[in-house]
């Protein structure tokens, strides 16, 4: 099969360079000899069929517009129903939930792929480096090594229903709803506030997404020496912070 990776609306959800996540997925597939394509699907065009969709962060106005266009288009929800995977970051994370606020605090409907709801926070903005400890698979988690990333948001995201945290926060703010948790996952959808791009910082998470999209248990090994050096550097620097 050809793995079809789709970067959703990079013209609206590209503020923080999260389109790099789609590039990481494409490269890690190609390095293994897996046939893969990447479509940068702009908001003025219909969303194409895909196997793995990536949504990134964006400002309030573009976020509202992106959510409305995804609801009008309908393809993302249809694709998930048919088995496609979704990886959503920051504004994208809020969009795939049930609802999220605009700059003034007014609530807008999300696409409804994750049972999470976001409101405007009243405390300080979550800005800075984050470390997330992921639960093992036997406990319902993704069973990944510690995640490292950068957060920059003012939302408070609460989880409901089948949505489970991506992990527990050991450094940083995370979802900001009281519990020290970060992100959410359920079924075919993973959401997080972590920028970086987060998949460049955490190749194990990238490979988890590839396994899901390809319906494989494991992938062939790669020489991740350089990726691990970057990862170790970030982990050491963040661990030294007192935040």
C-alpha positions as CSV (number, residue, x, y, z in Angstrom):
1,X,0.0,0.0,0.0
2,X,1.0,3.6,-0.3
3,X,0.7,5.5,3.0
4,X,-1.2,8.7,2.4
5,X,-0.1,11.4,4.8
6,X,-2.2,14.7,4.8
7,X,-1.1,17.9,6.5
8,X,-4.4,19.7,7.2
9,X,-4.7,23.4,6.3
10,X,-1.1,24.5,6.8
11,X,-2.1,27.9,5.7
12,X,-4.3,28.2,8.8
13,X,-2.7,25.8,11.2
14,X,0.9,26.4,10.5
15,X,1.9,29.1,13.0
16,X,4.3,27.0,15.1
17,X,6.0,24.9,12.4
18,X,3.9,21.8,13.2
19,X,3.7,20.8,9.5
20,X,7.2,19.4,10.3
21,X,5.4,16.5,12.0
22,X,4.0,15.4,8.6
23,X,7.5,15.7,7.1
24,X,9.0,13.6,9.9
25,X,6.4,10.9,9.2
26,X,7.1,10.9,5.5
27,X,10.9,10.6,6.1
28,X,10.7,7.9,8.6
29,X,8.4,5.9,6.3
30,X,10.8,6.4,3.3
31,X,13.9,5.5,5.3
32,X,12.2,2.1,5.9
33,X,11.4,1.6,2.2
34,X,7.7,2.3,2.8
35,X,5.9,3.9,-0.1
36,X,4.4,7.2,1.2
37,X,3.0,10.5,-0.1
38,X,2.5,13.8,1.6
39,X,-0.2,16.2,0.6
40,X,-0.2,19.8,2.0
41,X,-3.9,20.3,1.9
42,X,-4.7,24.0,2.0
43,X,-8.0,25.3,3.3
44,X,-9.4,26.5,0.0
45,X,-9.5,22.9,-1.4
46,X,-11.4,19.8,-0.4
47,X,-9.6,17.6,2.1
48,X,-8.3,14.5,0.3
49,X,-8.6,10.9,1.3
50,X,-5.7,9.9,3.6
51,X,-4.5,7.3,6.0
52,X,-2.8,9.7,8.5
53,X,-3.9,13.3,9.0
54,X,-1.8,15.9,10.9
55,X,-3.2,19.2,12.3
56,X,-1.1,21.9,13.8
57,X,-1.3,25.0,15.9
58,X,-2.7,28.4,14.8
59,X,-4.1,31.7,16.0
60,X,-7.6,32.1,17.2
61,X,-9.2,33.5,14.0
62,X,-7.7,30.9,11.7
63,X,-8.5,28.2,14.2
64,X,-12.2,29.0,14.1
65,X,-12.1,29.1,10.3
66,X,-10.3,25.8,10.1
67,X,-12.9,24.1,12.3
68,X,-15.8,25.4,10.3
69,X,-14.2,24.3,7.0
70,X,-13.5,20.9,8.4
71,X,-17.1,20.6,9.6
72,X,-18.5,21.8,6.2
73,X,-16.1,19.5,4.3
74,X,-16.8,16.3,6.4
75,X,-13.9,14.3,5.0
76,X,-11.9,14.2,8.3
77,X,-14.7,12.6,10.3
78,X,-15.5,10.2,7.4
79,X,-11.9,9.2,7.1
80,X,-11.6,8.5,10.8
81,X,-14.8,6.4,10.7
82,X,-13.1,4.4,7.9
83,X,-10.0,3.8,9.9
84,X,-7.7,6.8,9.2
85,X,-5.5,8.1,12.0
86,X,-5.3,11.7,13.3
87,X,-2.5,13.5,15.1
88,X,-3.5,16.9,16.2
89,X,-1.4,19.6,18.0
90,X,-2.5,22.6,20.0
91,X,-5.2,24.4,18.0
92,X,-5.6,21.2,16.1
93,X,-6.1,19.3,19.4
94,X,-8.9,21.7,20.4
95,X,-10.5,21.5,16.9
96,X,-10.8,17.7,16.9
97,X,-12.5,18.0,20.3
98,X,-16.2,18.8,21.0
99,X,-15.7,22.6,21.5
100,X,-13.2,25.3,22.0
101,X,-13.1,29.1,22.6
102,X,-12.2,32.0,20.4
103,X,-10.1,35.0,21.5
104,X,-13.1,36.5,23.3
105,X,-14.1,33.3,25.0
106,X,-17.1,32.5,22.8
107,X,-17.4,28.7,22.4
108,X,-17.3,27.1,18.9
109,X,-18.0,23.6,17.9
110,X,-15.1,21.2,17.1
111,X,-15.2,18.3,14.8
112,X,-16.0,15.9,17.6
113,X,-13.4,13.2,17.1
114,X,-12.2,13.3,20.7
115,X,-14.4,13.8,23.8
116,X,-12.5,16.8,25.1
117,X,-13.8,20.3,25.6
118,X,-11.7,23.4,25.9
119,X,-12.4,26.7,27.6
120,X,-10.4,29.9,28.0
121,X,-8.1,29.8,31.0
122,X,-8.1,32.5,33.7
123,X,-4.6,31.8,34.9
124,X,-1.2,32.5,33.3
125,X,-0.6,31.3,29.8
126,X,1.1,27.9,29.5
127,X,4.4,28.7,27.8
128,X,7.6,26.7,28.1
129,X,9.2,23.3,27.9
130,X,7.2,20.2,28.9
131,X,8.0,16.7,29.9
132,X,5.3,14.1,29.8
133,X,5.4,10.6,31.3
134,X,3.3,8.2,29.2
135,X,1.4,5.3,30.8
136,X,2.3,1.7,29.8
137,X,0.1,-0.1,27.3
138,X,-1.1,-2.5,29.9
139,X,-2.6,0.5,31.7
140,X,-4.3,1.8,28.6
141,X,-1.5,4.2,27.6
142,X,0.7,4.3,24.5
143,X,3.7,2.8,26.3
144,X,6.2,5.4,25.0
145,X,9.3,6.9,26.5
146,X,9.1,10.3,28.1
147,X,7.8,13.0,25.7
148,X,9.5,16.3,25.3
149,X,8.0,19.4,23.7
150,X,7.1,23.1,23.9
151,X,3.7,24.4,24.9
152,X,2.2,27.9,24.2
153,X,-1.6,28.1,24.8
154,X,-4.2,29.7,27.1
155,X,-6.8,26.9,26.9
156,X,-8.1,24.6,29.6
157,X,-8.9,21.2,28.1
158,X,-11.0,18.7,30.0
159,X,-11.4,15.0,29.1
160,X,-14.6,13.1,29.1
161,X,-16.0,9.7,28.0
162,X,-13.4,7.4,26.4
163,X,-10.6,10.0,26.1
164,X,-7.5,9.2,28.1
165,X,-4.5,11.4,28.8
166,X,-1.5,11.2,26.6
167,X,0.5,11.3,29.8
168,X,1.3,12.9,33.2
169,X,3.2,16.2,33.2
170,X,6.4,16.2,35.2
171,X,7.5,19.6,33.9
172,X,5.2,22.3,32.5
173,X,1.4,22.9,32.6
174,X,-0.2,20.5,30.1
175,X,-4.0,20.6,29.7
176,X,-4.4,23.1,32.5
177,X,-7.6,21.7,34.0
178,X,-6.2,21.0,37.5
179,X,-4.9,17.5,36.9
180,X,-1.3,17.4,35.7
181,X,-2.1,15.7,32.5
182,X,-1.2,16.4,28.9
183,X,-3.1,15.7,25.7
184,X,-5.6,13.0,25.0
185,X,-6.1,9.9,22.9
186,X,-9.0,7.6,22.0
187,X,-9.5,5.3,19.1
188,X,-7.7,6.6,16.0
189,X,-7.1,10.1,17.4
190,X,-4.1,11.5,19.4
191,X,-4.1,15.1,20.5
192,X,-1.4,17.1,22.3
193,X,-0.3,20.7,23.1
194,X,3.3,19.8,22.4
195,X,5.2,21.7,19.7
196,X,8.8,21.1,18.6
197,X,7.8,19.8,16.1
198,X,7.0,17.1,18.6
199,X,7.6,14.2,16.3
200,X,11.2,15.4,15.6
201,X,11.8,15.4,19.3
202,X,10.1,12.1,19.9
203,X,10.7,9.5,17.1
204,X,8.9,6.8,19.2
205,X,5.7,8.8,18.9
206,X,6.2,9.2,15.2
207,X,6.7,5.4,14.8
208,X,3.6,4.8,16.9
209,X,1.6,6.8,14.4
210,X,3.1,5.0,11.5
211,X,2.3,1.6,13.1
212,X,-1.3,2.6,13.6
213,X,-1.7,3.9,10.0
214,X,0.0,0.9,8.5
215,X,-1.7,-1.5,10.9
216,X,1.6,-3.0,12.0
217,X,2.7,-4.1,15.4
218,X,6.3,-3.1,14.9
219,X,8.5,-1.3,12.3
220,X,12.0,-2.1,11.2
221,X,14.7,-0.3,13.3
222,X,16.3,2.9,12.1
223,X,19.7,4.5,13.1
224,X,18.3,7.2,15.3
225,X,21.7,8.3,16.7
226,X,21.2,12.0,15.8
227,X,17.6,12.0,16.9
228,X,18.5,10.6,20.2
229,X,21.3,13.2,20.7
230,X,18.7,15.9,20.1
231,X,16.2,14.2,22.4
232,X,18.8,13.7,25.2
233,X,19.9,17.3,25.0
234,X,16.3,18.5,25.4
235,X,15.6,16.1,28.2
236,X,18.6,17.2,30.1
237,X,17.9,21.0,29.6
238,X,14.3,20.6,30.6
239,X,15.0,18.5,33.6
240,X,17.3,21.2,34.9
241,X,14.4,23.8,34.9
242,X,12.7,24.6,38.1
243,X,9.4,25.5,36.4
